[in-house]
């Protein structure tokens, strides 16, 4: 029952509006090291916790959590597009297990995922189909959202399921720390925007290009200091990374949704993916974690970070 964890921030802006070359190279080196750890671990299955940005999940039905039994990456921005190799029977059995633990979760046989999933898979494994994948969506941008505690319980339930197997499992948390990109909100939206948030699947290429252009323009304004978007919060980011390093679940459970928005920004709720990933690892026992990288990167509108972690018994066995 070996397990390995990698958590990383994602950005759709890489290649559209980048920081200085030395920062891009710095991030690339960190990601290459993570990819090498994954290669050496050689997982038999990858569980990815990630959000969506109104590309695959909409307000026609917005579940707090959803496991994909079949999934397709849409290829927004420059992320990879294609079918994810999901072992459907495993995903179905996992859903039944999570529900039996009183964690309400949806199951999808037509899940569409965006760069939140695809970016992590490309960075860590080199593609969408390198290993079998079970995608787990966590709503992180569309209020109302489940509490951080529920994300922890979700990760714990999934961890207990896979801890009963002998598979080598890579668990991935893909999400930003403090950040607030220009994601629209339903409350107060115009009729046109509201309809897009309710039923906006499969937009035209022209619409997708216009959306990408708006995001790039917002990043340029944010970097220039000419924006009303929530500022990055490096201290809050570092405190959160330390909380995961320490496995301080009491502190995690105490973080309310309003506090996350106030301190980290409206999209900082993506920390749910990291919490679920670490809780999944913790279900295997005590772990040791490393903060591999942190830098606030305004060009990417993100507190950008990377961590990895392994169970303590695995460290002892390797010594």
N, C-alpha and C positions, 0 to 999 in steps of 0.2 A: 504493500500500500504506500509506495513512495509518492511524494508530492513536492512540487516546487512552485514558488510564487514569483510573478513579475507584475509590478504595477507601474504604469506610465501615463503621463499626460499625453493627450493627442491634440493636433491642430489641423484644421483644414487649410490653413494659410501658408503652409510650407510650399515654397515654389511660386507663391503669388505675391507675398510681401514678407521678406525675410529680414531678420536682424543681421548684424555684421557677420562677415564670413567666418571669423574666428568662433562666434557663438554657434553658428550652424554646424561647424566642424566639431565643436565641443559636444553638442547634442548627438551628432553622428557617432562619435567615439563611444559615448555612453550606451547608445542603442546597439552598436556593434558588439559591445561586451555582453549586453543582455542576450542578444541573438546567439552568441557563442555559448553562454550558459545553457540556453534552451537546447542547442544542438547537442551538447554533451549530456544533458539530461535525457534527451531522446524520448519525449512523451508519447504515450500510446493514445492519449486523449487530451484535448485542450478545452477547458471551461472558461469562457470569456464573459465577464460582467461588463456591460457597457450601456450608455444611454442612447437616446435617439434625439434628433434635432428637427422634429416634424418632417421627417423623410419617410419613415416606415410606420410610425404610430401617431394616431390623430384622435381628436376628441369625439369622433363617432363612437369609439370605444377606447378609452385610455386606461389600461390596466396599470396598477402600481408595479407589477412584476410579470414577466412572461418568459417562458422557456420555448425555444424554437425546436420543433421536431423536423422541420425543413426550413431552409433559409437561403435568401439571395441577397448579395451585396449590390447596392444600386449604383455605386461608382460616382458619388457626388464629389465635387472639386476634383482632385487628382487621385482619389482613392481607387483601389482595385474594385472591379465589378465581376460578378460571377456567382456560381452556386457554392455554398459552403457544404463540405462533406459531413453532414450531421448523421450520426447513428440514431435513426428515429426511434428504434425500440428502447435504447438507453434513455433518450430524452423523455419518452413517454413514461417509463418506469420511474425516472427521477421525479417527474411531476407528481405521480401518485405518491411517492415517498414524502415529498415536501408537503402536499396537502394532508397527508396522514399525520403530520406534525403540527397541524393547525396553522400553517402559513398559507394564506390565500394567494394563489398564483394562477395565471392563465397559461394555456398551451396553444401554440400556433403551428400549423402546417403550411403556412404561407408567410412566414416572417420576412420582412424586408429590413435590412440593416444598412446603416450608412457608414461614414468615415470613422465613427466612434469604435465600431468593431473592426472594420477593414484596416485602419491605420495600425492598430495593435497587432493584428495577425501578420501584416506585411513586415513591420519592424521586427517582430520577435521570431517569425518562422519563415519569412521570405515570400509568402504567398497566402492565398486563401485556403488552399487545399493540401498543404504540406502534411497535416495531421488531421484526424477526425476532430470535429469541433462541436461542442454544445453551446450555443449562444444563449445568454440570459440577459434579457432587457430589464433595466431598472429605470423607471420614469424619474427624470431629474430636471426637467424643464417645464413641465406642464402641470401647474397646480390644479387641484389639490394633490399632494404627494404623501406617500407613507413616511413615517418617521425614520430617522437614522437607525433607531433600535430595531425596526422591522427589517431593515436591510441586513443588520447583523444576524438576526434570527434566520433570515433566508440563507445567508452564507453558511451558517452553522448547520442548518438542515441539509444543505447540499454536501457539505463536508462529511457529515455522518453517513450519507449514502455512499460516497466514493471510498470512505475509509474502510468499508466492509469488503471492498474489492482488492485485487492485487495489481490493478493497473497503475502505471506511472502517469500521474495526472499533473498537467501544468495548469495552474489557475492564474488568470489574468484579470486585473482591474484596469480599465481604460477610462480615464476621465481627468478633467482639469481640477486644479485646486481653486484658488481665488480667481474668478474671472466672470465677466458679464458681457459676452458678445451680443450683437443685435438680434436676439431671438424674440419674435413678436409674442404678445400676450393676448389671451382671449378676452379677458375683462377689459372693457373700454375700446375694443377693436372696432374698426369699421366693418360694415357688412361683408365687404370683399375679403378682408383679412380674416375675419371670423370664419367664413366659409372655407378658406384655405386651411385653417387650423383644424377644422372639423372633418374635411374630406378632401385633402390635397394630395392624394397619392398620384404617382406617375405624371408629374408635371411635364410640360413641353421643354425642349432643349433651350428655347428662348427664355422661358421663365427661370430655369435653373441658372442660366448664364447671368441673368439680371440679378438674381439673388446672390450669386457669388460676387458680382461686382459691388453690390451694396456692402457685403461683408468686408471686402478688401478696402473699400472707402472708409468704413468704420474703423478698421485697424489703423489706417494712415492718420485719421483724425485723432484717435486715441493716443498714438505714439507721439503726435505733435502737441499733445496737451489740449486739444481743441474738441473735447468730447464730454458729454454728461454721463458716460458710462461709469460704473462703479470702479474705483481704482483697484489695482492689484494690492494685496495685503501680505507682504512677505512674512511678517511675524506670525500672522494667523496660519499661514501655510506651514511654516516650520513647526509651530506648536502642534498642528494636526499630524504631521509626519512623525513627530516624537510620540504622540499618543498611540499611533499604530506600532511604532518600534517597541514601546513599553507594553503593548497589549492592554491598555487601560480601557476596558469595556465600560466601566462605570462612567468615565468621561465621555465616551462615545454616546452612550444612551442619554446623557444629560444635554446633548446638543440639540436644541429645538430648531425647527425649520425657520422661524423668524430670525433667530440668532445667526444661522448660516447665511441667510440673505443679507442681513445687516453687515456682517463682518467680512464675508467673502464674495458677495455678489449673487445675482439671481441664478447663475449657472454653476456656482460653487457646490450646488446640490449633487453634482457629479461625484463628489467624494463618497457617495453611497456605493459606488462601484468598488472603490478601494476597501471600504469597510466590509462589504460582502466577501471580497476576495480574502482578506485577512481573517475574517471569521471562519471561512471555509478551511483555511490552513490551521487555525486554532483548534478546529474539531478533531484534528489528528494528534493534538498535544501541544506542548510548549514549543515555541519557535524562536529563532534568532533572525532579526531583520537588519538590513543595511540601507541607509539612505544613500543612493548612488549619485544623485544629482539634484540640485535645486537652483533655479534662477528665475526671477521674474522677467518675462520676455514680453514687453508691450506690443511689439510687432505681431506677435501671435495671440495677443489678448489673453495671456495665461500666466499664472504661476506654474512654471514648467518643472516637473519633478519625475524621478524614477526611483523605485525601490525594488529590492528582491529579498526573499526570505525563504528559509528552509526549516524543517523540524529539527529540534536539538538532537534527538537520537541519530538523525542522519549525519550531523556534524561529528558526533562521537564515533560513528561507524567508519567515517572517512578518515579519522585521525590516525 
